[in-house]
């Protein structure tokens, strides 16, 4: 019987404290960069941000069915491939 895989945390692959802290810092910069950018844009150029969000909303409303179909097909494909790989690994 195969042991279940444990999930690896952000710092699971490092041995040193400095490496771990650096990885956490890079992860946080990547994770929070979009919301911070949005807040900065909303403060500095609210008209441009409002216009951009309005155009994005209109585009998403126009193509909403296609966006949902593409997302669900991609998710289904990922789940099928993952299932096949898992079955192939458990059979061998």
C-alpha positions in Angstrom: 0.0 0.0 0.0 1.3 3.4 -0.9 1.6 6.2 1.6 -0.5 9.3 0.9 1.5 12.3 -0.3 1.8 15.1 2.2 1.5 18.7 0.9 4.6 20.8 0.9 4.5 24.2 2.5 6.1 27.3 1.0 9.3 26.6 3.0 9.2 22.8 2.9 12.0 22.5 0.5 14.6 24.6 2.4 16.7 23.9 5.3 17.8 27.4 6.4 15.9 30.1 8.2 17.0 32.8 5.8 16.0 30.7 2.7 12.6 30.1 4.3 12.0 33.7 5.1 13.0 34.7 1.6 10.6 32.2 0.1 7.8 33.5 2.3 8.6 37.1 1.3 8.6 36.3 -2.4 5.3 34.4 -2.0 3.7 37.3 -0.2 4.9 39.8 -2.8 3.4 37.7 -5.6 0.2 37.0 -3.7 -0.5 40.7 -2.7 0.9 42.6 -5.7 -2.4 42.6 -7.6 -4.6 43.9 -4.8 -2.0 46.5 -3.8 -1.7 47.6 -7.4 -5.5 48.0 -7.7 -5.6 50.1 -4.5 -2.8 52.3 -5.7 -4.4 52.8 -9.1 -7.8 53.6 -7.4 -6.1 56.2 -5.3 -3.9 57.8 -7.9 -6.1 57.6 -11.0 -9.7 56.9 -10.0 -11.1 57.9 -13.4 -8.8 55.6 -15.4 -9.4 52.8 -13.0 -13.2 53.2 -13.1 -13.0 53.3 -16.9 -10.8 50.2 -17.1 -13.1 48.3 -14.7 -16.2 49.3 -16.7 -14.6 48.1 -20.0 -13.6 44.8 -18.3 -17.1 44.3 -16.9 -18.7 45.0 -20.3 -16.3 42.5 -22.0 -16.9 39.8 -19.4 -20.7 40.3 -19.8 -20.4 40.0 -23.5 -18.3 36.8 -23.4 -19.5 35.3 -20.1 -20.8 32.0 -21.6 -17.6 31.4 -23.5 -15.5 32.3 -20.4 -17.5 29.8 -18.3 -17.3 27.1 -21.0 -13.5 27.5 -21.4 -13.0 27.5 -17.6 -15.1 24.4 -17.1 -13.5 22.5 -20.0 -10.0 23.3 -18.7 -11.0 22.2 -15.2 -12.6 19.0 -16.5 -9.5 18.3 -18.6 -7.2 18.8 -15.7 -9.3 16.5 -13.5 -9.4 13.8 -16.2 -5.7 13.9 -16.7 -5.0 13.9 -13.0 -7.3 10.9 -12.5 -5.6 9.0 -15.3 -2.1 9.7 -14.0 -3.2 8.7 -10.4 -4.7 5.4 -11.7 -1.6 4.7 -13.8 0.6 5.3 -10.8 -1.5 3.2 -8.4 -1.7 0.3 -11.0 2.1 0.0 -11.1 
